């Protein structure tokens, strides 16, 4: 069965097409295609409160292209979701209706808590429940989603308007930053040991360019070193030294600032980077439904 997910984020829009094949008591999900377009809807929304005509047109063209790709792959079921930028855009609902009318594709604008739950549940299905205390951090362009699981219960599941695009343009207030800091510190009190799991395009990129011997994890020290090095570089130097695209070179430092801050507040190190995201979660939800 071929399934697809469209993730309309603040920094990029993505189409993931996967093949789901049952194997015994489990299911193998194999990526057939991943298309990522850095539309940066958040640049409009976090500055002017709405999505401008140019980015609205580009989003429509992207969805039409995704639709053709899904047809070629014979996708049986799909789901399209939008996150922080579309949540905040005053014309978000209007654009959703326009895309529905022109493509027949319905886009769900999901809450930050829904986004956090989808990512958390995805990893739980892949790894199984146990007694480990786990803090999930997903950093996007417009928001950061946090989920803390301990002793069989969800201690924290929340979304904060702290994202890489917002930080680039000084759109994160001290109040919001401190709210996230307090939430983390209160949630982790008395919880040890704590396993921290990171997701999102930036942490995946950092893992791929790191020299870590463990192909699935990054230490806090490694992230601190990355931040120290990259803060001293121009965007062009980051692009050259780390072979980064322009849009990644711009947002990777704010992402590092978010991750290292949360690790400091939690008193834990980043233990795992499973390379999962919202689109992966949507694919799994579609299958199990």
Helices and strands as residue ranges (DSSP letters): E 2-8, E 13-23, E 26-37, H 41-48, H 53-73, E 77-82, H 84-88, H 92-103, E 107-109, H 112-127, E 133-139, E 144-150, E 153-160, H 164-168, H 174-188, E 194-199, H 201-209, H 220-231, H 235-242, H 246-266, E 270-272, H 278-288
